[in-house]
């Protein structure tokens, strides 16, 4: 059985950030959740969730090919992804953001991947 990609609290925070973005307010939020593939090199630092569909997340996407970038991804799509050893995408239960998303982006661009 797969665990949910977000907790109830994380979902509330993602949606709050998504409402702020939908209103066009410029913010630099802390990422709320880090998702990753345990048997590949992909990870996602998600900062908001579109309140219109509750599925489209926005954040820093690192597919492990040296080109991390801001973008959107559907949580429902991530829930169906498995790596080479058939392990699903997982939520980093211990992730605590220590900087705003823009800083994670800057560091990822410098390093070619999300560094923490």
DSSP file (Angstrom, degrees, kcal/mol; ACC not computed):
  #  RESIDUE AA STRUCTURE BP1 BP2  ACC     N-H-->O    O-->H-N    N-H-->O    O-->H-N    TCO  KAPPA ALPHA  PHI   PSI    X-CA   Y-CA   Z-CA
    1    1 A X              0   0    0      0, 0.0     2,-0.3     0, 0.0     0, 0.0   0.000 360.0 360.0 360.0 131.3    0.0    0.0    0.0
    2    2 A X        -     0   0    0      1,-0.0     2,-0.2    77,-0.0     3,-0.1  -0.609 360.0-128.6 -81.9 139.7    1.3    3.4   -1.0
    3    3 A X        -     0   0    0     -2,-0.3    -1,-0.0     1,-0.1    88,-0.0  -0.519  37.9 -89.4 -79.2 154.0    1.4    6.2    1.7
    4    4 A X        -     0   0    0     -2,-0.2    87,-0.2     1,-0.1    -1,-0.1  -0.302  27.8-130.7 -62.3 150.2   -0.2    9.5    0.8
    5    5 A X  S    S+     0   0    0      1,-0.1     2,-0.3    85,-0.1    -1,-0.1   0.707  89.9  27.7 -76.9 -19.8    2.2   12.0   -0.8
    6    6 A X  S    S-     0   0    0     85,-0.1     2,-0.1    27,-0.0    -1,-0.1  -0.985  76.7-127.5-138.2 151.3    1.1   14.8    1.6
    7    7 A X     >  -     0   0    0     -2,-0.3     4,-2.4     1,-0.1     5,-0.2  -0.417  37.5-103.1 -83.6 170.7   -0.2   14.9    5.1
    8    8 A X  H  > S+     0   0    0      2,-0.2     4,-2.2     1,-0.2     5,-0.1   0.922 123.8  49.1 -60.6 -44.6   -3.4   16.8    5.9
    9    9 A X  H  > S+     0   0    0      2,-0.2     4,-2.2     1,-0.2    -1,-0.2   0.914 111.2  49.0 -62.8 -43.6   -1.4   19.7    7.4
   10   10 A X  H  > S+     0   0    0      1,-0.2     4,-2.9     2,-0.2    -1,-0.2   0.906 110.0  51.9 -62.8 -40.9    0.9   19.8    4.4
   11   11 A X  H  X S+     0   0    0     -4,-2.4     4,-2.6     2,-0.2    -1,-0.2   0.908 108.3  51.2 -62.4 -41.7   -2.1   19.9    2.1
   12   12 A X  H  X S+     0   0    0     -4,-2.2     4,-2.1     2,-0.2    -1,-0.2   0.927 113.5  44.7 -60.2 -45.8   -3.6   22.8    4.0
   13   13 A X  H  X S+     0   0    0     -4,-2.2     4,-2.3     2,-0.2    -2,-0.2   0.896 112.5  51.4 -67.6 -40.2   -0.4   24.8    3.8
   14   14 A X  H  X S+     0   0    0     -4,-2.9    35,-2.2     1,-0.2     4,-2.1   0.919 111.8  47.0 -61.6 -43.7    0.1   23.9    0.1
   15   15 A X  H  X S+     0   0    0     -4,-2.6     4,-2.5    33,-0.2    -2,-0.2   0.879 109.3  53.8 -67.4 -37.8   -3.5   25.1   -0.7
   16   16 A X  H  X S+     0   0    0     -4,-2.1     4,-1.9     2,-0.2    -2,-0.2   0.932 111.5  45.6 -61.4 -44.8   -3.0   28.3    1.3
   17   17 A X  H  X S+     0   0    0     -4,-2.3     4,-2.3     1,-0.2    -2,-0.2   0.866 111.4  54.1 -64.4 -35.5    0.1   29.1   -0.7
   18   18 A X  H  X S+     0   0    0     -4,-2.1     4,-2.6     2,-0.2    -2,-0.2   0.884 105.8  51.2 -66.5 -39.2   -1.8   28.2   -3.9
   19   19 A X  H  X S+     0   0    0     -4,-2.5     4,-1.5     2,-0.2    -1,-0.2   0.911 109.5  51.1 -63.6 -41.2   -4.6   30.6   -3.0
   20   20 A X  H  <>S+     0   0    0     -4,-1.9     5,-1.8     1,-0.2     3,-0.3   0.930 112.5  45.8 -60.6 -45.9   -2.0   33.4   -2.5
   21   21 A X  H ><5S+     0   0    0     -4,-2.3     3,-1.8     1,-0.2    -2,-0.2   0.896 108.5  56.3 -63.5 -40.6   -0.5   32.6   -5.9
   22   22 A X  H 3<5S+     0   0    0     -4,-2.6    -1,-0.2     1,-0.3    -2,-0.2   0.802 102.5  56.1 -63.6 -28.3   -3.9   32.4   -7.6
   23   23 A X  T 3<5S-     0   0    0     -4,-1.5    -1,-0.3    -3,-0.3    -2,-0.2   0.495 118.3-115.0 -80.1  -3.2   -4.6   36.0   -6.3
   24   24 A X  T < 5 +     0   0    0     -3,-1.8     2,-0.3     1,-0.3    -3,-0.2   0.605  62.4 153.2  81.3  12.0   -1.4   37.1   -8.1
   25   25 A X      < -     0   0    0     -5,-1.8     2,-0.7     1,-0.1    -1,-0.3  -0.589  46.1-125.9 -76.9 133.3    0.4   38.0   -4.9
   26   26 A X        +     0   0    0     -2,-0.3     2,-0.3     2,-0.1    -1,-0.1  -0.700  45.2 156.6 -82.0 116.6    4.2   37.8   -5.2
   27   27 A X        -     0   0    0     -2,-0.7     2,-0.4   -10,-0.1   -10,-0.0  -0.939  40.5-148.2-136.4 158.6    5.5   35.6   -2.5
   28   28 A X        -     0   0    0     -2,-0.3    -2,-0.1    73,-0.0     0, 0.0  -0.729  35.0-169.5-125.2  79.2    8.6   33.5   -1.9
   29   29 A X        -     0   0    0     -2,-0.4    72,-2.8    71,-0.2     2,-0.3  -0.171  26.6-107.1 -73.0 161.2    7.2   30.6    0.2
   30   30 A X  B     -A  100   0A   0     70,-0.3    70,-0.2    71,-0.1    -1,-0.1  -0.672  46.7-101.9 -74.5 139.2    9.1   28.0    2.1
   31   31 A X        -     0   0    0     68,-0.6    66,-0.4    -2,-0.3    16,-0.3  -0.381  31.5-158.7 -58.8 145.6    8.7   24.6    0.4
   32   32 A X        +     0   0    0     14,-3.1     2,-0.3     1,-0.3    15,-0.2   0.824  65.4  15.5 -97.3 -39.3    6.1   22.5    2.2
   33   33 A X  E     -B   46   0B   0     13,-1.6    13,-2.6    63,-0.1     2,-0.5  -0.983  56.7-148.4-141.4 147.0    7.0   19.0    1.2
   34   34 A X  E     -B   45   0B   0     58,-0.4    58,-3.2    -2,-0.3     2,-0.3  -0.981  18.2-172.8-115.5 124.0    9.8   17.1   -0.5
   35   35 A X  E     +BC  44  91B   0      9,-2.7     9,-2.6    -2,-0.5     2,-0.3  -0.844  10.6 170.7-110.9 152.6    8.9   14.1   -2.6
   36   36 A X  E     -BC  43  90B   0     54,-2.4    54,-3.0    -2,-0.3     2,-0.6  -0.989  37.7-116.0-156.3 160.8   11.5   11.7   -4.1
   37   37 A X  E >   - C   0  89B   0      5,-2.1     3,-1.2    -2,-0.3     5,-0.2  -0.925  22.3-154.6 -99.8 119.5   12.1    8.5   -5.9
   38   38 A X  T 3  S+     0   0    0     50,-0.6    -1,-0.1    -2,-0.6    51,-0.1   0.723  93.6  39.2 -69.0 -19.5   14.0    6.1   -3.6
   39   39 A X  T 3  S+     0   0    0     48,-0.2    45,-0.5    49,-0.1    -1,-0.3   0.117 120.5  39.4-118.1  21.5   15.5    4.2   -6.5
   40   40 A X  S <  S-     0   0    0     -3,-1.2    -3,-0.1     2,-0.2    24,-0.1  -0.804  87.9-103.8-148.2-170.9   16.1    7.0   -8.9
   41   41 A X  S    S+     0   0    0     22,-0.3     2,-0.3    -2,-0.2    23,-0.1   0.023  72.8 119.0-115.3  27.8   17.4   10.6   -8.7
   42   42 A X        +     0   0    0     21,-0.2    -5,-2.1    -5,-0.2     2,-0.3  -0.722  31.7 166.6 -95.7 144.3   14.2   12.6   -9.0
   43   43 A X  E     -BD  36  62B   0     19,-2.9    19,-2.8    -2,-0.3     2,-0.4  -0.990  20.0-154.3-152.2 157.3   12.9   14.9   -6.3
   44   44 A X  E     -BD  35  61B   0     -9,-2.6    -9,-2.7    -2,-0.3     2,-0.7  -0.994   4.3-161.5-135.6 124.2   10.3   17.6   -6.0
   45   45 A X  E     -BD  34  60B   0     15,-2.8    15,-2.3    -2,-0.4     2,-0.4  -0.915  25.1-162.0-102.7 105.1   10.2   20.5   -3.5
   46   46 A X  E     +BD  33  59B   0    -13,-2.6   -14,-3.1    -2,-0.7   -13,-1.6  -0.737  24.4 170.0 -99.7 135.7    6.6   21.6   -3.6
   47   47 A X  E     +     0   0B   0     11,-2.9     2,-0.3    -2,-0.4    12,-0.2   0.642  62.6  16.2-115.0 -23.6    5.4   25.0   -2.3
   48   48 A X  E     - D   0  58B   0     10,-1.6    10,-2.3   -31,-0.1     2,-0.4  -0.979  53.1-144.7-152.1 163.4    1.8   25.3   -3.4
   49   49 A X  E     - D   0  57B   0    -35,-2.2     2,-0.3    -2,-0.3     8,-0.2  -0.999  34.0-111.3-132.2 130.9   -1.2   23.5   -4.7
   50   50 A X    >>  -     0   0    0      6,-3.1     4,-2.9    -2,-0.4     3,-0.6  -0.442  20.9-153.5 -63.8 118.7   -3.7   24.9   -7.2
   51   51 A X  T 34 S+     0   0    0     -2,-0.3    -1,-0.2     1,-0.2   -32,-0.1   0.719  88.6  67.7 -68.6 -18.3   -6.9   25.5   -5.3
   52   52 A X  T 34 S+     0   0    0      1,-0.1    -1,-0.2     4,-0.1    -2,-0.1   0.883 123.9   8.1 -68.9 -38.1   -8.9   25.1   -8.5
   53   53 A X  T <4 S-     0   0    0     -3,-0.6    -2,-0.2     3,-0.1    -1,-0.1   0.567  83.9-140.3-120.0 -13.4   -8.1   21.4   -8.9
   54   54 A X  S  < S+     0   0    0     -4,-2.9    -3,-0.1     2,-0.2     3,-0.1   0.659  89.0  73.9  64.4  14.4   -6.4   20.4   -5.7
   55   55 A X        +     0   0    0     -5,-0.3    20,-2.8     1,-0.1     2,-0.8   0.610  65.8  87.8-129.3 -29.4   -4.0   18.3   -7.7
   56   56 A X  E     - E   0  74B   0     -6,-0.3    -6,-3.1    18,-0.2     2,-0.3  -0.694  59.0-167.2 -86.7 113.0   -1.5   20.6   -9.6
   57   57 A X  E     -DE  49  73B   0     16,-3.3    16,-2.2    -2,-0.8     2,-0.4  -0.704   6.4-152.6 -99.7 150.6    1.5   21.4   -7.4
   58   58 A X  E     +DE  48  72B   0    -10,-2.3   -11,-2.9    -2,-0.3   -10,-1.6  -0.965  41.0  90.4-123.0 138.7    4.1   24.1   -8.0
   59   59 A X  E    S-DE  46  71B   0     12,-2.3    12,-2.4    -2,-0.4     2,-0.5  -0.978  75.1 -31.2 171.7-159.3    7.7   24.0   -6.9
   60   60 A X  E     -DE  45  70B   0    -15,-2.3   -15,-2.8    -2,-0.3     2,-0.5  -0.772  52.6-161.8 -91.5 122.9   11.2   23.0   -7.7
   61   61 A X  E     -DE  44  69B   0      8,-3.1     8,-2.3    -2,-0.5     2,-0.5  -0.916  11.5-179.6-112.1 127.7   11.4   19.9   -9.9
   62   62 A X  E     -D   43   0B   0    -19,-2.8   -19,-2.9    -2,-0.5     6,-0.1  -0.920   7.3-179.8-128.6 103.9   14.6   17.9  -10.2
   63   63 A X        -     0   0    0     -2,-0.5   -22,-0.3   -21,-0.2   -21,-0.2   0.332  54.7-106.1 -87.4   8.2   14.4   14.9  -12.5
   64   64 A X  S    S+     0   0    0    -21,-0.1   -22,-0.1   -23,-0.1    49,-0.1   0.712  94.6 107.5  80.1  20.2   18.0   13.9  -11.9
   65   65 A X  S    S-     0   0    0    -24,-0.0    48,-0.1    47,-0.0   -23,-0.0   0.190  96.9 -99.0-115.6  15.2   19.3   15.1  -15.3
   66   66 A X  S    S+     0   0    0     46,-0.3    47,-0.1     1,-0.0    -4,-0.0   0.647  99.5  96.9  82.7  14.7   21.2   18.2  -14.1
   67   67 A X        +     0   0    0     45,-0.1    -4,-0.2     2,-0.0    46,-0.1  -0.435  49.2 179.1-134.8  61.7   18.5   20.7  -15.0
   68   68 A X        +     0   0    0     40,-0.3     2,-0.3    -6,-0.1    -6,-0.2  -0.351  14.8 167.1 -63.7 145.3   16.3   21.5  -11.9
   69   69 A X  E     -E   61   0B   0     -8,-2.3    -8,-3.1   -10,-0.0     2,-0.2  -0.994  40.5 -97.3-156.3 155.6   13.6   24.1  -12.6
   70   70 A X  E     +E   60   0B   0     -2,-0.3     2,-0.3   -10,-0.2   -10,-0.2  -0.536  64.1 121.4 -70.6 142.5   10.5   25.6  -11.3
   71   71 A X  E     -E   59   0B   0    -12,-2.4   -12,-2.3    -2,-0.2     2,-0.3  -0.979  53.9 -84.9-177.9-172.6    7.3   24.0  -12.7
   72   72 A X  E     +E   58   0B   0     -2,-0.3     2,-0.3   -14,-0.2   -14,-0.2  -0.852  30.5 176.4-118.0 153.9    4.1   22.2  -12.0
   73   73 A X  E     -E   57   0B   0    -16,-2.2   -16,-3.3    -2,-0.3     2,-0.5  -0.983  30.7-117.8-151.2 146.3    3.3   18.6  -11.6
   74   74 A X  E  >  -E   56   0B   0     -2,-0.3     4,-2.1   -18,-0.2     3,-0.5  -0.755  13.1-145.5 -88.6 129.6    0.1   16.7  -10.8
   75   75 A X  H  > S+     0   0    0    -20,-2.8     4,-2.3    -2,-0.5    -1,-0.2   0.869 102.1  59.2 -60.1 -35.3    0.2   14.8   -7.5
   76   76 A X  H  > S+     0   0    0      1,-0.2     4,-0.5   -21,-0.2    -1,-0.2   0.856 105.6  48.6 -63.0 -33.9   -2.0   12.2   -9.2
   77   77 A X  H >4 S+     0   0    0     -3,-0.5     3,-1.1     1,-0.2     4,-0.4   0.920 110.4  50.4 -69.2 -44.0    0.7   11.6  -11.8
   78   78 A X  H >< S+     0   0    0     -4,-2.1     3,-1.4     1,-0.3    11,-0.6   0.864 102.1  61.9 -61.9 -35.2    3.4   11.4   -9.1
   79   79 A X  H 3< S+     0   0    0     -4,-2.3    -1,-0.3     1,-0.3    -2,-0.2   0.743 105.1  48.5 -63.1 -22.2    1.3    8.8   -7.3
   80   80 A X  T << S+     0   0    0     -3,-1.1     2,-0.3    -4,-0.5    -1,-0.3   0.461  89.0 104.7 -96.9  -2.1    1.6    6.5  -10.3
   81   81 A X    <   +     0   0    0     -3,-1.4     8,-1.1    -4,-0.4     2,-0.3  -0.612  43.4 179.1 -84.8 137.1    5.3    6.8  -10.9
   82   82 A X  B     -F   88   0C   0     -2,-0.3     6,-0.2     6,-0.2   -45,-0.1  -0.976  20.2-130.5-130.8 150.0    7.7    4.0   -9.9
   83   83 A X    >   -     0   0    0      4,-2.3     3,-2.2    -2,-0.3   -43,-0.1  -0.095  46.1 -74.6 -85.8-171.0   11.4    3.8  -10.3
   84   84 A X  T 3  S+     0   0    0    -45,-0.5   -44,-0.1     1,-0.3    -1,-0.0   0.769 134.7  47.5 -60.8 -27.4   13.5    1.0  -11.9
   85   85 A X  T 3  S-     0   0    0      2,-0.1    -1,-0.3   -46,-0.1     3,-0.1   0.193 121.6-107.1 -98.3  16.5   13.1   -1.2   -8.8
   86   86 A X  S <  S+     0   0    0     -3,-2.2     2,-0.4     1,-0.2    -2,-0.1   0.728  70.2 148.3  67.6  24.9    9.3   -0.5   -8.9
   87   87 A X        -     0   0    0      1,-0.1    -4,-2.3     3,-0.0    -1,-0.2  -0.769  42.1-129.2 -89.8 134.4    9.5    1.7   -5.8
   88   88 A X  B     -F   82   0C   0     -2,-0.4   -50,-0.6    -6,-0.2    -6,-0.2  -0.263  32.1 -81.7 -78.2 166.7    6.9    4.5   -5.7
   89   89 A X  E     -C   37   0B   0     -8,-1.1     2,-0.3   -11,-0.6   -52,-0.2  -0.434  55.1-160.4 -62.1 139.3    7.4    8.2   -5.1
   90   90 A X  E     -C   36   0B   0    -54,-3.0   -54,-2.4    -2,-0.1     2,-0.4  -0.872  18.0-117.3-126.9 158.9    7.7    8.9   -1.4
   91   91 A X  E     -C   35   0B   0     -2,-0.3     2,-1.1   -87,-0.2   -56,-0.2  -0.806  28.3-124.0 -93.1 133.3    7.3   11.8    0.9
   92   92 A X    >   -     0   0    0    -58,-3.2     3,-1.4    -2,-0.4   -58,-0.4  -0.683  23.9-165.8 -76.4 101.7   10.4   12.8    2.9
   93   93 A X  T 3  S+     0   0    0     -2,-1.1    -1,-0.2     1,-0.3    -2,-0.0   0.685  84.2  48.8 -65.2 -18.1    8.9   12.6    6.4
   94   94 A X  T 3  S+     0   0    0    -60,-0.1    -1,-0.3    -3,-0.1     2,-0.2   0.398  78.8 125.5-104.3   1.5   11.9   14.5    7.9
   95   95 A X    <   +     0   0    0     -3,-1.4     2,-0.4   -61,-0.2   -61,-0.1  -0.438  29.0 173.4 -68.1 130.2   12.0   17.4    5.5
   96   96 A X        -     0   0    0     -2,-0.2   -64,-0.1   -63,-0.1   -63,-0.1  -0.958  31.7-125.8-134.6 116.2   11.9   20.8    7.1
   97   97 A X        -     0   0    0    -66,-0.4     3,-0.1    -2,-0.4   -67,-0.1  -0.363  25.8-179.6 -63.0 136.8   12.5   23.8    4.8
   98   98 A X        +     0   0    0      1,-0.2     2,-0.3     2,-0.1    -1,-0.1   0.371  66.3  27.7-117.1  -0.2   15.3   26.1    6.0
   99   99 A X  S    S-     0   0    0    -68,-0.1   -68,-0.6   -70,-0.0    -1,-0.2  -0.979  91.2 -85.3-153.9 160.2   15.1   28.7    3.3
  100  100 A X  B >>  -A   30   0A   0     -2,-0.3     4,-1.5   -70,-0.2     3,-1.1  -0.251  47.0-103.9 -66.3 160.8   12.6   30.2    0.8
  101  101 A X  H 3> S+     0   0    0    -72,-2.8     4,-2.5     1,-0.3     5,-0.2   0.854 118.6  62.0 -54.3 -39.8   12.0   28.5   -2.4
  102  102 A X  H 3> S+     0   0    0      1,-0.2     4,-2.4     2,-0.2    -1,-0.3   0.848 103.3  50.4 -59.0 -33.7   14.0   31.0   -4.4
  103  103 A X  H <> S+     0   0    0     -3,-1.1     4,-2.6     2,-0.2    -1,-0.2   0.893 108.6  50.6 -72.0 -39.4   17.1   30.0   -2.4
  104  104 A X  H  X S+     0   0    0     -4,-1.5     4,-2.4     2,-0.2    -2,-0.2   0.905 111.7  49.7 -61.4 -39.9   16.6   26.3   -3.1
  105  105 A X  H  X S+     0   0    0     -4,-2.5     4,-2.6     2,-0.2    -2,-0.2   0.948 110.7  48.8 -63.0 -48.8   16.2   27.2   -6.8
  106  106 A X  H  X S+     0   0    0     -4,-2.4     4,-2.0     1,-0.2    -2,-0.2   0.930 114.6  44.6 -58.2 -47.5   19.5   29.3   -6.8
  107  107 A X  H  X S+     0   0    0     -4,-2.6     4,-2.2     1,-0.2     6,-0.3   0.881 112.5  51.8 -66.1 -38.4   21.4   26.5   -5.1
  108  108 A X  H  X>S+     0   0    0     -4,-2.4     4,-2.1    -5,-0.2     5,-0.6   0.893 109.4  50.0 -66.0 -38.8   20.0   23.8   -7.3
  109  109 A X  H  <5S+     0   0    0     -4,-2.6    -2,-0.2     2,-0.2    -1,-0.2   0.901 112.7  47.3 -66.3 -39.5   20.9   25.8  -10.4
  110  110 A X  H  <5S+     0   0    0     -4,-2.0    -2,-0.2    -5,-0.2    -1,-0.2   0.880 122.9  33.8 -65.1 -38.5   24.5   26.2   -9.1
  111  111 A X  H  <5S-     0   0    0     -4,-2.2    -2,-0.2     2,-0.3    -1,-0.2   0.565 103.3-121.7 -97.8 -11.6   24.8   22.5   -8.2
  112  112 A X  T  <5S+     0   0    0     -4,-2.1   -46,-0.3    -5,-0.2     2,-0.3   0.549  87.3  44.5  80.3   6.1   22.7   20.9  -11.0
  113  113 A X  S   <S-     0   0    0     -5,-0.6     2,-0.4    -6,-0.3    -2,-0.3  -0.975 100.6 -76.9-167.3 163.6   20.4   19.3   -8.4
  114  114 A X        -     0   0    0     -2,-0.3    -9,-0.1     1,-0.1   -10,-0.0  -0.578  41.0-159.9 -68.5 127.9   18.5   19.9   -5.2
  115  115 A X              0   0    0     -2,-0.4    -1,-0.1   -11,-0.2   -11,-0.0   0.723 360.0 360.0 -91.6 -22.6   21.1   19.8   -2.5
  116  116 A X              0   0    0    -12,-0.1    -1,-0.1   -21,-0.0    -2,-0.1   0.353 360.0 360.0-153.1 360.0   19.0   19.2    0.6
